[in-house]
Amino acid sequence: MPSCPECENNLDIEEEDLEEGDVVACEECGSEYEVVGVDPLELTKVDADYDEEEDDFTEEAEEEE
Ligand SMILES: [Zn+2]
C-alpha cells in the first residue's frame, strides 16, 4: 500500500486500482495527490493554494537589457 509522502501515513488505496490522473487524499494530513504514473507509482501533490506567481515571475524575467 502506498504511503503519504508528507506524513508517511498509509494511504487507504490499492496501487492496482489506481490510474494515471486519479487523485488520492491522505486522511491523516489532508494532502491530496494526483497519480502521475503507475509503474512505478508516482504521486504529485495537489496544492489547493496554488497560484501563478511563478508564471508571472518568468514573464518579467524576459525583460533583459
Ligand atoms: Zn499524509
PDB file of the backbone (N, CA, C, O) and the ligand in Angstrom, with CONECT records:
HET     ZN  A 101       1
ATOM      1  N   MET A   1       0.857  -1.202   0.000  1.00  0.00           N
ATOM      2  CA  MET A   1       0.000   0.000   0.000  1.00  0.00           C
ATOM      3  C   MET A   1       0.891   1.250   0.000  1.00  0.00           C
ATOM      4  O   MET A   1       1.807   1.356   0.816  1.00  0.00           O
ATOM      5  N   PRO A   2       0.633   2.173  -0.890  1.00  0.00           N
ATOM      6  CA  PRO A   2       1.447   3.398  -0.927  1.00  0.00           C
ATOM      7  C   PRO A   2       1.256   4.227   0.332  1.00  0.00           C
ATOM      8  O   PRO A   2       0.202   4.182   0.967  1.00  0.00           O
ATOM      9  N   SER A   3       2.285   4.983   0.683  1.00  0.00           N
ATOM     10  CA  SER A   3       2.193   5.833   1.865  1.00  0.00           C
ATOM     11  C   SER A   3       2.290   7.296   1.460  1.00  0.00           C
ATOM     12  O   SER A   3       2.807   7.640   0.397  1.00  0.00           O
ATOM     13  N   CYS A   4       1.780   8.136   2.334  1.00  0.00           N
ATOM     14  CA  CYS A   4       1.765   9.571   2.093  1.00  0.00           C
ATOM     15  C   CYS A   4       3.178  10.145   2.161  1.00  0.00           C
ATOM     16  O   CYS A   4       3.874   9.948   3.156  1.00  0.00           O
ATOM     17  N   PRO A   5       3.606  10.845   1.128  1.00  0.00           N
ATOM     18  CA  PRO A   5       4.947  11.446   1.153  1.00  0.00           C
ATOM     19  C   PRO A   5       5.107  12.494   2.255  1.00  0.00           C
ATOM     20  O   PRO A   5       6.225  12.765   2.693  1.00  0.00           O
ATOM     21  N   GLU A   6       4.015  13.075   2.698  1.00  0.00           N
ATOM     22  CA  GLU A   6       4.079  14.139   3.704  1.00  0.00           C
ATOM     23  C   GLU A   6       4.219  13.567   5.104  1.00  0.00           C
ATOM     24  O   GLU A   6       5.112  13.968   5.851  1.00  0.00           O
ATOM     25  N   CYS A   7       3.366  12.654   5.461  1.00  0.00           N
ATOM     26  CA  CYS A   7       3.323  12.191   6.849  1.00  0.00           C
ATOM     27  C   CYS A   7       3.565  10.686   6.973  1.00  0.00           C
ATOM     28  O   CYS A   7       3.581  10.143   8.077  1.00  0.00           O
ATOM     29  N   GLU A   8       3.751  10.021   5.836  1.00  0.00           N
ATOM     30  CA  GLU A   8       4.062   8.598   5.800  1.00  0.00           C
ATOM     31  C   GLU A   8       2.943   7.735   6.352  1.00  0.00           C
ATOM     32  O   GLU A   8       3.147   6.566   6.678  1.00  0.00           O
ATOM     33  N   ASN A   9       1.767   8.317   6.454  1.00  0.00           N
ATOM     34  CA  ASN A   9       0.596   7.517   6.782  1.00  0.00           C
ATOM     35  C   ASN A   9       0.276   6.618   5.590  1.00  0.00           C
ATOM     36  O   ASN A   9       0.438   7.028   4.441  1.00  0.00           O
ATOM     37  N   ASN A  10      -0.172   5.408   5.857  1.00  0.00           N
ATOM     38  CA  ASN A  10      -0.561   4.550   4.750  1.00  0.00           C
ATOM     39  C   ASN A  10      -1.823   5.081   4.093  1.00  0.00           C
ATOM     40  O   ASN A  10      -2.844   5.292   4.748  1.00  0.00           O
ATOM     41  N   LEU A  11      -1.733   5.295   2.775  1.00  0.00           N
ATOM     42  CA  LEU A  11      -2.913   5.745   2.047  1.00  0.00           C
ATOM     43  C   LEU A  11      -3.843   4.551   1.853  1.00  0.00           C
ATOM     44  O   LEU A  11      -3.411   3.452   1.507  1.00  0.00           O
ATOM     45  N   ASP A  12      -5.111   4.794   2.082  1.00  0.00           N
ATOM     46  CA  ASP A  12      -6.067   3.693   2.045  1.00  0.00           C
ATOM     47  C   ASP A  12      -6.494   3.392   0.605  1.00  0.00           C
ATOM     48  O   ASP A  12      -7.669   3.473   0.249  1.00  0.00           O
ATOM     49  N   ILE A  13      -5.506   3.047  -0.194  1.00  0.00           N
ATOM     50  CA  ILE A  13      -5.798   2.745  -1.594  1.00  0.00           C
ATOM     51  C   ILE A  13      -4.961   1.553  -2.043  1.00  0.00           C
ATOM     52  O   ILE A  13      -3.915   1.251  -1.470  1.00  0.00           O
ATOM     53  N   GLU A  14      -5.439   0.900  -3.060  1.00  0.00           N
ATOM     54  CA  GLU A  14      -4.671  -0.188  -3.650  1.00  0.00           C
ATOM     55  C   GLU A  14      -3.985   0.322  -4.904  1.00  0.00           C
ATOM     56  O   GLU A  14      -4.629   0.892  -5.786  1.00  0.00           O
ATOM     57  N   GLU A  15      -2.685   0.117  -4.981  1.00  0.00           N
ATOM     58  CA  GLU A  15      -1.962   0.565  -6.167  1.00  0.00           C
ATOM     59  C   GLU A  15      -2.572   0.015  -7.444  1.00  0.00           C
ATOM     60  O   GLU A  15      -2.604   0.687  -8.475  1.00  0.00           O
ATOM     61  N   GLU A  16      -3.050  -1.204  -7.361  1.00  0.00           N
ATOM     62  CA  GLU A  16      -3.612  -1.845  -8.556  1.00  0.00           C
ATOM     63  C   GLU A  16      -4.854  -1.120  -9.062  1.00  0.00           C
ATOM     64  O   GLU A  16      -5.174  -1.190 -10.248  1.00  0.00           O
ATOM     65  N   ASP A  17      -5.554  -0.426  -8.169  1.00  0.00           N
ATOM     66  CA  ASP A  17      -6.791   0.249  -8.559  1.00  0.00           C
ATOM     67  C   ASP A  17      -6.548   1.637  -9.133  1.00  0.00           C
ATOM     68  O   ASP A  17      -7.465   2.268  -9.660  1.00  0.00           O
ATOM     69  N   LEU A  18      -5.320   2.105  -9.031  1.00  0.00           N
ATOM     70  CA  LEU A  18      -5.045   3.476  -9.447  1.00  0.00           C
ATOM     71  C   LEU A  18      -4.802   3.584 -10.944  1.00  0.00           C
ATOM     72  O   LEU A  18      -4.260   2.679 -11.579  1.00  0.00           O
ATOM     73  N   GLU A  19      -5.216   4.707 -11.477  1.00  0.00           N
ATOM     74  CA  GLU A  19      -4.916   5.022 -12.865  1.00  0.00           C
ATOM     75  C   GLU A  19      -4.310   6.413 -12.916  1.00  0.00           C
ATOM     76  O   GLU A  19      -4.522   7.228 -12.018  1.00  0.00           O
ATOM     77  N   GLU A  20      -3.561   6.674 -13.965  1.00  0.00           N
ATOM     78  CA  GLU A  20      -2.996   7.996 -14.128  1.00  0.00           C
ATOM     79  C   GLU A  20      -4.103   9.041 -14.126  1.00  0.00           C
ATOM     80  O   GLU A  20      -5.120   8.871 -14.798  1.00  0.00           O
ATOM     81  N   GLY A  21      -3.911  10.110 -13.381  1.00  0.00           N
ATOM     82  CA  GLY A  21      -4.914  11.166 -13.316  1.00  0.00           C
ATOM     83  C   GLY A  21      -5.823  11.057 -12.111  1.00  0.00           C
ATOM     84  O   GLY A  21      -6.547  12.000 -11.790  1.00  0.00           O
ATOM     85  N   ASP A  22      -5.792   9.904 -11.434  1.00  0.00           N
ATOM     86  CA  ASP A  22      -6.588   9.767 -10.219  1.00  0.00           C
ATOM     87  C   ASP A  22      -6.036  10.686  -9.139  1.00  0.00           C
ATOM     88  O   ASP A  22      -4.839  10.970  -9.098  1.00  0.00           O
ATOM     89  N   VAL A  23      -6.915  11.142  -8.276  1.00  0.00           N
ATOM     90  CA  VAL A  23      -6.484  11.954  -7.144  1.00  0.00           C
ATOM     91  C   VAL A  23      -6.798  11.192  -5.868  1.00  0.00           C
ATOM     92  O   VAL A  23      -7.923  10.741  -5.656  1.00  0.00           O
ATOM     93  N   VAL A  24      -5.789  11.057  -5.027  1.00  0.00           N
ATOM     94  CA  VAL A  24      -5.985  10.380  -3.757  1.00  0.00           C
ATOM     95  C   VAL A  24      -5.721  11.373  -2.632  1.00  0.00           C
ATOM     96  O   VAL A  24      -4.872  12.256  -2.752  1.00  0.00           O
ATOM     97  N   ALA A  25      -6.451  11.216  -1.550  1.00  0.00           N
ATOM     98  CA  ALA A  25      -6.282  12.115  -0.420  1.00  0.00           C
ATOM     99  C   ALA A  25      -5.775  11.344   0.784  1.00  0.00           C
ATOM    100  O   ALA A  25      -6.177  10.206   1.025  1.00  0.00           O
ATOM    101  N   CYS A  26      -4.901  11.970   1.527  1.00  0.00           N
ATOM    102  CA  CYS A  26      -4.406  11.374   2.761  1.00  0.00           C
ATOM    103  C   CYS A  26      -5.357  11.748   3.892  1.00  0.00           C
ATOM    104  O   CYS A  26      -5.605  12.925   4.152  1.00  0.00           O
ATOM    105  N   GLU A  27      -5.879  10.735   4.552  1.00  0.00           N
ATOM    106  CA  GLU A  27      -6.817  11.010   5.640  1.00  0.00           C
ATOM    107  C   GLU A  27      -6.116  11.612   6.837  1.00  0.00           C
ATOM    108  O   GLU A  27      -6.740  12.299   7.645  1.00  0.00           O
ATOM    109  N   GLU A  28      -4.837  11.365   6.956  1.00  0.00           N
ATOM    110  CA  GLU A  28      -4.089  11.799   8.142  1.00  0.00           C
ATOM    111  C   GLU A  28      -3.792  13.299   8.104  1.00  0.00           C
ATOM    112  O   GLU A  28      -4.057  14.008   9.074  1.00  0.00           O
ATOM    113  N   CYS A  29      -3.241  13.785   6.979  1.00  0.00           N
ATOM    114  CA  CYS A  29      -2.819  15.183   6.940  1.00  0.00           C
ATOM    115  C   CYS A  29      -3.646  16.008   5.953  1.00  0.00           C
ATOM    116  O   CYS A  29      -3.488  17.226   5.874  1.00  0.00           O
ATOM    117  N   GLY A  30      -4.523  15.346   5.204  1.00  0.00           N
ATOM    118  CA  GLY A  30      -5.422  16.079   4.313  1.00  0.00           C
ATOM    119  C   GLY A  30      -4.806  16.437   2.977  1.00  0.00           C
ATOM    120  O   GLY A  30      -5.458  17.080   2.154  1.00  0.00           O
ATOM    121  N   SER A  31      -3.578  16.042   2.743  1.00  0.00           N
ATOM    122  CA  SER A  31      -2.942  16.339   1.468  1.00  0.00           C
ATOM    123  C   SER A  31      -3.588  15.517   0.359  1.00  0.00           C
ATOM    124  O   SER A  31      -4.032  14.389   0.572  1.00  0.00           O
ATOM    125  N   GLU A  32      -3.625  16.112  -0.824  1.00  0.00           N
ATOM    126  CA  GLU A  32      -4.161  15.387  -1.968  1.00  0.00           C
ATOM    127  C   GLU A  32      -3.051  15.174  -2.984  1.00  0.00           C
ATOM    128  O   GLU A  32      -2.200  16.038  -3.195  1.00  0.00           O
ATOM    129  N   TYR A  33      -3.080  14.031  -3.593  1.00  0.00           N
ATOM    130  CA  TYR A  33      -2.046  13.691  -4.568  1.00  0.00           C
ATOM    131  C   TYR A  33      -2.676  13.203  -5.855  1.00  0.00           C
ATOM    132  O   TYR A  33      -3.632  12.428  -5.848  1.00  0.00           O
ATOM    133  N   GLU A  34      -2.119  13.674  -6.960  1.00  0.00           N
ATOM    134  CA  GLU A  34      -2.558  13.176  -8.244  1.00  0.00           C
ATOM    135  C   GLU A  34      -1.596  12.089  -8.686  1.00  0.00           C
ATOM    136  O   GLU A  34      -0.382  12.201  -8.518  1.00  0.00           O
ATOM    137  N   VAL A  35      -2.158  11.049  -9.245  1.00  0.00           N
ATOM    138  CA  VAL A  35      -1.340   9.954  -9.752  1.00  0.00           C
ATOM    139  C   VAL A  35      -0.807  10.351 -11.126  1.00  0.00           C
ATOM    140  O   VAL A  35      -1.570  10.525 -12.076  1.00  0.00           O
ATOM    141  N   VAL A  36       0.493  10.489 -11.213  1.00  0.00           N
ATOM    142  CA  VAL A  36       1.097  10.880 -12.490  1.00  0.00           C
ATOM    143  C   VAL A  36       1.781   9.699 -13.170  1.00  0.00           C
ATOM    144  O   VAL A  36       2.227   9.798 -14.313  1.00  0.00           O
ATOM    145  N   GLY A  37       1.856   8.597 -12.459  1.00  0.00           N
ATOM    146  CA  GLY A  37       2.441   7.403 -13.040  1.00  0.00           C
ATOM    147  C   GLY A  37       2.087   6.207 -12.176  1.00  0.00           C
ATOM    148  O   GLY A  37       1.947   6.338 -10.960  1.00  0.00           O
ATOM    149  N   VAL A  38       1.945   5.062 -12.781  1.00  0.00           N
ATOM    150  CA  VAL A  38       1.533   3.884 -12.009  1.00  0.00           C
ATOM    151  C   VAL A  38       2.589   2.789 -12.020  1.00  0.00           C
ATOM    152  O   VAL A  38       2.480   1.824 -11.263  1.00  0.00           O
ATOM    153  N   ASP A  39       3.594   2.916 -12.853  1.00  0.00           N
ATOM    154  CA  ASP A  39       4.595   1.859 -12.942  1.00  0.00           C
ATOM    155  C   ASP A  39       5.974   2.446 -13.167  1.00  0.00           C
ATOM    156  O   ASP A  39       6.428   2.527 -14.308  1.00  0.00           O
ATOM    157  N   PRO A  40       6.649   2.859 -12.105  1.00  0.00           N
ATOM    158  CA  PRO A  40       6.235   2.714 -10.700  1.00  0.00           C
ATOM    159  C   PRO A  40       5.229   3.796 -10.308  1.00  0.00           C
ATOM    160  O   PRO A  40       5.041   4.781 -11.022  1.00  0.00           O
ATOM    161  N   LEU A  41       4.592   3.590  -9.164  1.00  0.00           N
ATOM    162  CA  LEU A  41       3.615   4.559  -8.691  1.00  0.00           C
ATOM    163  C   LEU A  41       4.297   5.889  -8.405  1.00  0.00           C
ATOM    164  O   LEU A  41       5.310   5.953  -7.708  1.00  0.00           O
ATOM    165  N   GLU A  42       3.720   6.945  -8.960  1.00  0.00           N
ATOM    166  CA  GLU A  42       4.295   8.271  -8.765  1.00  0.00           C
ATOM    167  C   GLU A  42       3.167   9.235  -8.430  1.00  0.00           C
ATOM    168  O   GLU A  42       2.186   9.345  -9.165  1.00  0.00           O
ATOM    169  N   LEU A  43       3.324   9.930  -7.313  1.00  0.00           N
ATOM    170  CA  LEU A  43       2.301  10.874  -6.868  1.00  0.00           C
ATOM    171  C   LEU A  43       2.855  12.284  -6.880  1.00  0.00           C
ATOM    172  O   LEU A  43       4.011  12.509  -6.521  1.00  0.00           O
ATOM    173  N   THR A  44       2.034  13.228  -7.291  1.00  0.00           N
ATOM    174  CA  THR A  44       2.441  14.622  -7.186  1.00  0.00           C
ATOM    175  C   THR A  44       1.407  15.337  -6.341  1.00  0.00           C
ATOM    176  O   THR A  44       0.206  15.123  -6.501  1.00  0.00           O
ATOM    177  N   LYS A  45       1.871  16.178  -5.450  1.00  0.00           N
ATOM    178  CA  LYS A  45       0.957  16.822  -4.516  1.00  0.00           C
ATOM    179  C   LYS A  45       0.061  17.828  -5.229  1.00  0.00           C
ATOM    180  O   LYS A  45       0.526  18.623  -6.045  1.00  0.00           O
ATOM    181  N   VAL A  46      -1.214  17.782  -4.915  1.00  0.00           N
ATOM    182  CA  VAL A  46      -2.149  18.771  -5.422  1.00  0.00           C
ATOM    183  C   VAL A  46      -2.242  19.874  -4.391  1.00  0.00           C
ATOM    184  O   VAL A  46      -2.736  19.664  -3.283  1.00  0.00           O
ATOM    185  N   ASP A  47      -1.762  21.056  -4.761  1.00  0.00           N
ATOM    186  CA  ASP A  47      -1.730  22.163  -3.822  1.00  0.00           C
ATOM    187  C   ASP A  47      -2.952  23.050  -4.033  1.00  0.00           C
ATOM    188  O   ASP A  47      -3.067  23.724  -5.057  1.00  0.00           O
ATOM    189  N   ALA A  48      -3.852  23.049  -3.074  1.00  0.00           N
ATOM    190  CA  ALA A  48      -5.091  23.819  -3.203  1.00  0.00           C
ATOM    191  C   ALA A  48      -4.819  25.316  -3.236  1.00  0.00           C
ATOM    192  O   ALA A  48      -5.608  26.087  -3.782  1.00  0.00           O
ATOM    193  N   ASP A  49      -3.715  25.714  -2.656  1.00  0.00           N
ATOM    194  CA  ASP A  49      -3.399  27.140  -2.610  1.00  0.00           C
ATOM    195  C   ASP A  49      -2.502  27.568  -3.766  1.00  0.00           C
ATOM    196  O   ASP A  49      -1.886  28.633  -3.734  1.00  0.00           O
ATOM    197  N   TYR A  50      -2.442  26.734  -4.761  1.00  0.00           N
ATOM    198  CA  TYR A  50      -1.570  27.029  -5.895  1.00  0.00           C
ATOM    199  C   TYR A  50      -1.948  28.358  -6.543  1.00  0.00           C
ATOM    200  O   TYR A  50      -3.118  28.611  -6.830  1.00  0.00           O
ATOM    201  N   ASP A  51      -0.955  29.192  -6.768  1.00  0.00           N
ATOM    202  CA  ASP A  51      -1.202  30.392  -7.538  1.00  0.00           C
ATOM    203  C   ASP A  51      -0.164  30.473  -8.649  1.00  0.00           C
ATOM    204  O   ASP A  51       0.714  29.617  -8.748  1.00  0.00           O
ATOM    205  N   GLU A  52      -0.265  31.484  -9.469  1.00  0.00           N
ATOM    206  CA  GLU A  52       0.574  31.519 -10.658  1.00  0.00           C
ATOM    207  C   GLU A  52       1.724  32.508 -10.522  1.00  0.00           C
ATOM    208  O   GLU A  52       2.167  33.096 -11.508  1.00  0.00           O
ATOM    209  N   GLU A  53       2.199  32.685  -9.310  1.00  0.00           N
ATOM    210  CA  GLU A  53       3.300  33.605  -9.080  1.00  0.00           C
ATOM    211  C   GLU A  53       4.524  33.257  -9.924  1.00  0.00           C
ATOM    212  O   GLU A  53       5.203  34.133 -10.459  1.00  0.00           O
ATOM    213  N   GLU A  54       4.784  31.969 -10.025  1.00  0.00           N
ATOM    214  CA  GLU A  54       5.974  31.546 -10.770  1.00  0.00           C
ATOM    215  C   GLU A  54       5.851  31.924 -12.242  1.00  0.00           C
ATOM    216  O   GLU A  54       6.836  32.306 -12.873  1.00  0.00           O
ATOM    217  N   ASP A  55       4.650  31.818 -12.784  1.00  0.00           N
ATOM    218  CA  ASP A  55       4.459  32.187 -14.189  1.00  0.00           C
ATOM    219  C   ASP A  55       4.700  33.676 -14.390  1.00  0.00           C
ATOM    220  O   ASP A  55       5.331  34.082 -15.367  1.00  0.00           O
ATOM    221  N   ASP A  56       4.196  34.494 -13.461  1.00  0.00           N
ATOM    222  CA  ASP A  56       4.400  35.936 -13.569  1.00  0.00           C
ATOM    223  C   ASP A  56       5.889  36.270 -13.520  1.00  0.00           C
ATOM    224  O   ASP A  56       6.388  37.114 -14.264  1.00  0.00           O
ATOM    225  N   PHE A  57       6.566  35.588 -12.633  1.00  0.00           N
ATOM    226  CA  PHE A  57       7.989  35.828 -12.466  1.00  0.00           C
ATOM    227  C   PHE A  57       8.742  35.516 -13.757  1.00  0.00           C
ATOM    228  O   PHE A  57       9.655  36.243 -14.149  1.00  0.00           O
ATOM    229  N   THR A  58       8.352  34.443 -14.401  1.00  0.00           N
ATOM    230  CA  THR A  58       9.018  34.048 -15.644  1.00  0.00           C
ATOM    231  C   THR A  58       8.819  35.106 -16.720  1.00  0.00           C
ATOM    232  O   THR A  58       9.749  35.433 -17.458  1.00  0.00           O
ATOM    233  N   GLU A  59       7.605  35.639 -16.806  1.00  0.00           N
ATOM    234  CA  GLU A  59       7.327  36.637 -17.827  1.00  0.00           C
ATOM    235  C   GLU A  59       8.174  37.910 -17.598  1.00  0.00           C
ATOM    236  O   GLU A  59       8.725  38.478 -18.541  1.00  0.00           O
ATOM    237  N   GLU A  60       8.262  38.334 -16.351  1.00  0.00           N
ATOM    238  CA  GLU A  60       9.035  39.535 -16.054  1.00  0.00           C
ATOM    239  C   GLU A  60      10.521  39.340 -16.332  1.00  0.00           C
ATOM    240  O   GLU A  60      11.231  40.276 -16.698  1.00  0.00           O
ATOM    241  N   ALA A  61      10.968  38.113 -16.150  1.00  0.00           N
ATOM    242  CA  ALA A  61      12.392  37.813 -16.330  1.00  0.00           C
ATOM    243  C   ALA A  61      12.817  37.944 -17.793  1.00  0.00           C
ATOM    244  O   ALA A  61      14.009  37.978 -18.096  1.00  0.00           O
ATOM    245  N   GLU A  62      11.849  38.016 -18.685  1.00  0.00           N
ATOM    246  CA  GLU A  62      12.195  38.120 -20.104  1.00  0.00           C
ATOM    247  C   GLU A  62      12.738  39.486 -20.466  1.00  0.00           C
ATOM    248  O   GLU A  62      13.391  39.663 -21.495  1.00  0.00           O
ATOM    249  N   GLU A  63      12.451  40.468 -19.585  1.00  0.00           N
ATOM    250  CA  GLU A  63      12.935  41.813 -19.881  1.00  0.00           C
ATOM    251  C   GLU A  63      14.410  41.956 -19.522  1.00  0.00           C
ATOM    252  O   GLU A  63      14.751  42.258 -18.379  1.00  0.00           O
ATOM    253  N   GLU A  64      15.253  41.746 -20.475  1.00  0.00           N
ATOM    254  CA  GLU A  64      16.691  41.883 -20.237  1.00  0.00           C
ATOM    255  C   GLU A  64      17.234  43.068 -21.022  1.00  0.00           C
ATOM    256  O   GLU A  64      16.654  43.500 -22.018  1.00  0.00           O
ATOM    257  N   GLU A  65      18.344  43.570 -20.553  1.00  0.00           N
ATOM    258  CA  GLU A  65      18.933  44.724 -21.238  1.00  0.00           C
ATOM    259  C   GLU A  65      19.691  44.313 -22.505  1.00  0.00           C
ATOM    260  O   GLU A  65      20.245  45.166 -23.197  1.00  0.00           O
TER     261      GLU A  65
HETATM  262 ZN    ZN A 101      -0.439  12.473   4.897  1.00  0.00          ZN2+
END
